[in-house]
Amino acid sequence: MEDNRLIFSMLGALLDYPDQTLIVALDEIRTALAGHPGLPSDTRVALIELVDRLSARPLLDLQEDYVEIFDRGRATSLYLFEHVHGESRERGQAMVDLLAMYEANGLFLGAGELPDYLPVFLEFLSHETPAQAHALLGEIADISRQIATSLAERGTPYFAAVAALLPLAGEAPLANANTTVSDAATTREIDAEALDREWQEEPVSFLGAQAPLSTAPQPIQFYDKRPSR
């Protein structure tokens, strides 16, 4: 099985809040993604376009863009449990369970880091065995496709970093994403009503957990936690 662990870490870096460390690493990331055999050619092209866009703009502009793209509406949120539980109380227990799994496998988060943040999840996968990482990535494939589609519709090249998770999980690539981005960049304006509707979208499943249909407590079924290595 292809060892994609370094690629997971790089995709996580691309999806994290931009800082100077990312800027310094962009050339290395570009080289690795351009030659990675586990990615279809269209996916590689889209990723290189994203890296080149990040390389070409001032860091402050990148940071402002990032907040605009990812912090306005659930549809493009990188916090995975928002797509499962929204703001319901079940999300808190799900966070506790996910954090416990990370810690059982030797990953301890810093202050202020949330375990369902996609870059954190990808960093976790980068330390797992290739088989385990592949299986876990497949469990969030529906969420990855939903986020990537929303990003493409919004006209941002960031879609490529999320869409790349689909072929790496053995899923079909995102269809017509490059065309969607080109069209959206020139024709779509996001208004407050559209953003409000995005927050009301129906949640999807994540790691075996189903979105709650009521306010009654519902247990989360995660994959088995393994002992520390």
Residue pairs with C-beta under 8 A, 6 or more apart in sequence:
1 130
1 131
1 134
2 37
2 38
2 130
3 130
4 36
4 38
4 130
4 133
4 134
4 168
5 125
5 126
5 127
5 128
5 130
5 133
6 32
6 126
7 32
7 33
7 36
7 38
7 39
7 164
7 168
8 122
8 123
8 125
8 126
8 133
8 137
8 168
9 122
9 123
9 126
10 25
10 29
10 32
10 33
11 122
11 161
11 164
11 165
12 118
12 119
12 120
12 121
12 122
12 123
12 126
13 22
13 25
13 29
13 119
14 22
14 29
14 47
14 50
14 51
14 54
14 158
14 161
15 78
15 118
15 119
15 122
15 158
15 161
15 162
16 22
16 119
17 63
17 66
18 54
18 59
18 62
18 63
18 66
19 59
20 59
22 54
23 54
23 55
23 59
26 51
26 54
26 55
27 55
29 51
30 48
30 51
30 52
30 55
33 39
33 44
33 47
33 48
33 51
33 164
34 44
34 47
34 48
36 44
38 167
38 168
39 47
39 164
39 167
39 168
40 167
40 173
42 173
42 178
43 160
43 163
43 164
43 167
43 173
45 178
46 157
46 159
46 160
46 163
46 164
46 177
46 178
47 160
47 161
47 164
49 157
49 160
50 157
50 158
50 160
50 161
53 157
54 62
57 65
65 156
69 76
69 151
69 154
69 156
69 158
70 76
70 77
70 78
70 158
71 77
72 190
72 195
73 195
73 198
73 199
74 82
74 83
74 86
74 198
74 199
74 201
75 146
75 147
75 150
75 198
75 201
76 147
76 150
76 151
76 154
76 198
77 83
77 147
78 117
78 118
78 119
78 147
79 114
79 116
79 117
79 118
80 116
80 117
80 118
80 121
80 140
80 143
80 206
81 91
81 94
81 95
81 98
81 116
81 206
82 91
82 116
82 203
83 143
83 146
83 147
83 203
83 204
83 206
84 91
84 94
84 143
84 203
84 204
84 205
84 206
84 209
84 210
84 211
85 91
85 94
85 203
85 209
85 211
85 212
86 203
86 211
88 212
88 215
89 215
89 217
90 212
90 217
90 218
90 220
91 116
93 220
94 116
94 209
94 220
95 114
95 115
95 116
97 220
97 222
98 115
98 116
98 222
99 109
99 115
100 225
101 222
101 225
102 108
102 109
102 115
102 124
104 225
104 226
104 227
104 228
105 124
105 127
105 128
105 225
105 226
105 228
105 229
106 127
106 228
106 229
107 123
107 124
107 127
109 115
109 120
113 120
114 120
115 121
118 147
118 162
121 140
122 165
125 133
125 136
125 137
126 133
128 136
134 168
134 169
134 170
135 223
136 207
136 223
137 144
137 165
137 168
137 169
138 169
138 170
138 171
139 206
139 207
139 208
139 223
140 165
140 206
140 207
141 165
141 166
141 169
141 171
142 204
142 205
142 206
143 204
143 206
144 162
144 163
144 165
144 166
144 169
144 171
145 163
145 166
145 171
145 174
146 204
147 162
148 159
148 162
148 163
148 165
148 166
148 174
148 177
149 159
149 174
149 177
149 180
150 198
151 158
151 159
151 162
152 159
152 163
152 174
152 177
152 180
152 181
152 184
153 180
153 184
153 188
154 184
154 188
154 190
155 181
155 182
155 183
155 184
155 185
155 186
155 188
156 181
157 181
159 174
159 177
159 181
160 177
163 173
163 174
163 177
166 172
166 173
166 174
167 173
202 211
203 211
204 211
205 211
207 222
207 223
208 220
208 221
208 222
208 223
209 220
209 221
209 222
210 218
212 218
